[in-house]
Amino acid sequence: MKVTQEVLPDSQVGLEIEIPPEMSQKTYDQVLNKLMRTVNIPGFRKGKVPRQIFIQRVGMPQFKAAVLEELVQSAVDQAI
């Protein structure tokens, strides 16, 4: 992970964080597995929902938002 720091006025600091593809894929898989274990979809036992059906029922925009939130939070924590 590449972090570039920039000093801004009024004692502020700007960070530019470059996230490698491996970290993105790892976070994607972790969030997917976590959500698949907790979601309750009729016709499937909890935690046994196929990946494609999970994404179809939950919706790709909502899933991507969860992945981005987790990815940004972990990247900022590591950068600081």
C-alpha positions as CSV (number, residue, x, y, z in Angstrom):
1,M,0.0,0.0,0.0
2,K,1.4,3.4,-1.0
3,V,0.6,6.4,1.2
4,T,1.4,10.0,0.2
5,Q,1.1,12.7,2.8
6,E,0.3,16.3,2.0
7,V,0.4,19.2,4.5
8,L,-2.7,21.5,4.2
9,P,-3.4,24.8,5.8
10,D,-4.9,25.1,9.3
11,S,-3.0,22.1,10.7
12,Q,-4.7,19.6,8.3
13,V,-3.1,16.7,6.6
14,G,-4.2,15.1,3.3
15,L,-3.5,11.5,2.6
16,E,-3.4,9.8,-0.8
17,I,-3.7,6.1,-0.4
18,E,-3.1,3.6,-3.2
19,I,-4.6,0.2,-2.5
20,P,-3.2,-2.8,-4.2
21,P,-5.5,-5.2,-6.1
22,E,-4.7,-8.1,-3.7
23,M,-6.1,-6.1,-0.8
24,S,-9.2,-5.2,-2.7
25,Q,-9.9,-8.8,-3.7
26,K,-9.2,-10.0,-0.1
27,T,-11.6,-7.4,1.3
28,Y,-14.2,-8.3,-1.3
29,D,-14.1,-12.0,-0.4
30,Q,-14.1,-11.3,3.4
31,V,-17.2,-9.0,3.1
32,L,-19.0,-11.5,0.8
33,N,-18.4,-14.4,3.1
34,K,-19.4,-12.4,6.2
35,L,-22.7,-11.2,4.6
36,M,-23.5,-14.6,3.1
37,R,-23.3,-16.2,6.6
38,T,-25.7,-13.7,8.1
39,V,-28.3,-13.1,5.4
40,N,-31.6,-15.0,5.6
41,I,-33.0,-15.9,2.1
42,P,-36.2,-18.0,2.0
43,G,-35.5,-21.5,0.6
44,F,-31.9,-21.6,1.8
45,R,-30.4,-22.5,5.2
46,K,-28.6,-19.6,6.8
47,G,-25.0,-19.5,5.5
48,K,-25.7,-21.8,2.6
49,V,-26.9,-19.3,0.0
50,P,-25.1,-19.6,-3.4
51,R,-23.0,-16.6,-4.3
52,Q,-24.9,-15.6,-7.4
53,I,-28.3,-15.8,-5.6
54,F,-27.0,-13.7,-2.7
55,I,-25.7,-10.9,-5.0
56,Q,-29.0,-11.0,-7.0
57,R,-31.2,-10.7,-3.8
58,V,-29.0,-8.2,-1.9
59,G,-28.2,-6.1,-5.0
60,M,-24.8,-5.3,-6.4
61,P,-24.8,-1.5,-5.4
62,Q,-25.5,-2.3,-1.8
63,F,-22.9,-5.0,-1.7
64,K,-20.3,-2.8,-3.4
65,A,-21.0,-0.1,-0.8
66,A,-20.3,-2.5,2.0
67,V,-17.1,-3.6,0.4
68,L,-15.9,0.0,-0.2
69,E,-16.8,1.0,3.4
70,E,-14.7,-1.8,4.8
71,L,-11.8,-1.3,2.3
72,V,-11.6,2.5,3.0
73,Q,-11.8,2.0,6.8
74,S,-9.0,-0.7,6.9
75,A,-6.8,1.4,4.5
76,V,-7.1,4.5,6.6
77,D,-6.4,2.6,9.8
78,Q,-3.3,1.1,8.2
79,A,-2.1,4.4,6.8
80,I,-2.4,6.2,10.1
